[in-house]
Amino acid sequence: MGGFYVSEKFNLQDRFLNSLRVSKTEVKVYLVNGFQTKGIIRSFDSYTILLENGNQQNLIYKHAISTIMPAS
């Protein structure tokens, strides 16, 4: 069968977020309630993302996020 095996070493979400964090790419974050915000990912863990915009930092719970994409 041509299935796709996901191991614990391969976590697409973590790799995507870490790539954006390391490159300091500005991102748009869309929340499930329709709100959107922009910023640079400073840190993340299993449950949250720390987003910085200027001198303001927001801790956003991942379960509240619908989409993350580069702002450009």
C-alpha positions as CSV (number, residue, x, y, z in Angstrom):
1,M,0.0,0.0,0.0
2,G,1.2,3.5,-0.7
3,G,0.4,4.9,2.8
4,F,2.3,7.6,4.6
5,Y,4.1,6.7,7.8
6,V,4.4,9.4,10.5
7,S,7.1,8.8,13.1
8,E,7.6,10.8,16.3
9,K,10.8,12.3,14.8
10,F,8.8,13.9,11.9
11,N,6.4,16.5,13.2
12,L,5.2,18.7,10.3
13,Q,3.7,21.3,12.6
14,D,6.9,21.7,14.7
15,R,9.1,21.8,11.6
16,F,6.9,24.5,10.0
17,L,6.7,26.7,13.1
18,N,10.4,26.3,13.8
19,S,11.3,27.3,10.2
20,L,9.2,30.4,10.5
21,R,10.7,31.2,14.0
22,V,14.4,30.7,12.9
23,S,13.9,32.8,9.7
24,K,12.0,35.5,11.7
25,T,9.4,35.5,9.0
26,E,6.4,37.7,9.8
27,V,3.2,35.6,9.9
28,K,-0.5,36.1,9.8
29,V,-2.4,34.1,12.4
30,Y,-6.1,33.6,11.8
31,L,-8.1,32.5,14.8
32,V,-11.3,30.4,14.8
33,N,-13.3,33.3,16.0
34,G,-12.4,35.3,12.8
35,F,-9.8,37.6,14.5
36,Q,-6.4,37.9,12.8
37,T,-3.1,39.1,14.0
38,K,0.5,39.5,12.6
39,G,3.9,39.0,14.2
40,I,7.0,37.0,14.5
41,I,7.0,33.6,16.2
42,R,9.4,33.9,19.1
43,S,8.6,30.5,20.7
44,F,6.2,27.6,20.7
45,D,5.4,24.5,22.6
46,S,2.7,21.7,22.4
47,Y,-0.1,24.1,23.3
48,T,0.9,27.7,22.6
49,I,2.7,30.1,20.3
50,L,4.4,33.2,21.5
51,L,3.9,35.9,18.8
52,E,5.7,39.3,18.9
53,N,4.5,42.4,17.1
54,G,6.7,45.4,17.8
55,N,7.0,45.6,21.6
56,Q,3.9,43.5,22.3
57,Q,3.9,39.8,22.9
58,N,0.8,37.6,22.7
59,L,0.6,34.0,23.9
60,I,-1.9,32.2,21.6
61,Y,-3.3,28.8,22.3
62,K,-3.0,26.5,19.3
63,H,-6.5,25.2,19.7
64,A,-7.7,28.8,18.9
65,I,-5.8,29.0,15.6
66,S,-7.3,28.0,12.3
67,T,-4.4,29.1,9.9
68,I,-0.8,30.3,10.1
69,M,0.8,31.7,6.9
70,P,3.7,34.0,6.0
71,A,2.5,37.6,5.9
72,S,4.1,38.4,2.5
